Amino acid sequence: MTDFHDFTKIIKDTTPEDKQNGALNTPIYMTSTFSQPDLEHFHRFDYARSGNPTRESAEQTIADLEGAEYGYLFSTGMAAISSVLLTFSAGDHIIVSKHVYGGTYRLFNDILERFDISHDYVDLCDLKAFNRSIKENTKAVYIETPSNPTMDVTDIAAVAKIAHQYGLIVIADNTFMSPYLQKPLSLGADIVVHSATKFLAGHSDLLAGAAATSSKELADKIYFIQNAIGATLGAFDSWLLLRGIKTLGVRLDRSSSSALKLAGWLEKQPQVKKVYYPGLKSDPGHDIQKKQAKSGGAVFSFDLGSQQAVEKFVCNLKIPVFSVSLGGTETIVSYPPKMSHAELSQSDLQKDGIKLGMLRVSVGLEDQDDLLADFKQALEQIKNLTD
Ligand SMILES: *Cc1c(COP(=O)(O)O)cnc(C)c1O
């Protein structure tokens, strides 16, 4: 469905043709197994781990939105990432973005290492450092952009260009942007992975993960692991995901514009030490972000200077929920040092630039002026702490 714009594609993909009954939504096939016509033959599906029509409909939607040939859905984002990384073998080496999601960090450090799949964390904003870190047994580079929570932007096309000179597979975690804002495959990535729990599902009501690629060879490997390991997405959650995706574009347009407004306002407040948002002109990643994505997205971080200021500010906020995760309809404020990055030691937090005064905001669909007024009153109450 490559001829349409994203808004049309999103609706066409999630409204498949039901030849039997004309239903406008994909039926939920709550079945673990499928009957066979005879000893020798199967229908289109045989057993639901290997394939389910509802899941397949959602898989095709993800693939189409990412501009991929093949899509796969998993029970969580971590199941998708693990399954993709299990296509590698003992002895392989993978270069990983310096700032990756905590669960991905744990997967590389504590699980893949045990199977002799090694890795190095590299600042992929530094292309020379990336080039230097490529070893003889390096097989892939794993990008997360913008990164969490410092919102560093990696130039996907530039990294892919170098990577392909060495025959590396480029994997990109596109969770923070979603295919509506950024399409890593069109920039040279080979595999896109997602926590579909976040913007794709969009309502904080399910866990899901996705992988997409246009390479038949990589797709076969991913499908083999999906079926062999079996961390697949259930039929009902696949249907919920399809329902959530219908509003992906409108949600992200609105949340991105509110994020830009809030981040731009915060940047001018004396109590705020720094705002991390590639949608802002002042941000070091702005030019690359503008080149490779439709907007700065719905997530930004900012630094209030101290944990004490953060505590007071968060207590005074009336609209956002204070929680882990992102990408819902509600504005979510989280505290990276004690949530997503709780596993890092004090010195690792410092090394990674994760400040004790830092808050991450995933902007939801509430009224922009209400959000701004709420941030304003909460900030006024910490004036004496940040002077
Ligand atoms: C949440 C998240 C994940 C993990 O996804 P789950 O659905 O929670 O398993 C991976 N990458 C990023 C960037 C995330 O934000």
The ligand as an SDF file (V2000), in Angstrom:
LIG
                    3D

 15 15  0  0  0  0  0  0  0  0999 V2000
    9.5500   -0.0350   26.7840 C   0  0  0  0  0  0  0  0  0  0  0  0
   10.6750   -0.1560   25.8470 C   0  0  0  0  0  0  0  0  0  0  0  0
   11.1920   -1.4090   25.4690 C   0  0  0  0  0  0  0  0  0  0  0  0
   10.6690   -2.7060   26.0750 C   0  0  0  0  0  0  0  0  0  0  0  0
    9.3570   -2.9670   25.7020 O   0  0  0  0  0  0  0  0  0  0  0  0
    8.3190   -3.8260   26.5780 P   0  0  0  0  0  0  0  0  0  0  0  0
    7.0740   -3.7830   25.7590 O   0  0  0  0  0  0  0  0  0  0  0  0
    8.1920   -3.1200   27.8960 O   0  0  0  0  0  0  0  0  0  0  0  0
    8.8870   -5.1780   26.7410 O   0  0  0  0  0  0  0  0  0  0  0  0
   12.2090   -1.4440   24.5370 C   0  0  0  0  0  0  0  0  0  0  0  0
   12.7290   -0.3190   24.0060 N   0  0  0  0  0  0  0  0  0  0  0  0
   12.2670    0.8940   24.3590 C   0  0  0  0  0  0  0  0  0  0  0  0
   12.8790    2.1070   23.7420 C   0  0  0  0  0  0  0  0  0  0  0  0
   11.2380    1.0340   25.2810 C   0  0  0  0  0  0  0  0  0  0  0  0
   10.8090    2.2510   25.6360 O   0  0  0  0  0  0  0  0  0  0  0  0
  1  2  1  0
  2  3  1  0
  2 14  2  0
  3  4  1  0
  3 10  2  0
  4  5  1  0
  5  6  1  0
  6  7  2  0
  6  8  1  0
  6  9  1  0
 10 11  1  0
 11 12  2  0
 12 13  1  0
 12 14  1  0
 14 15  1  0
M  END
$$$$
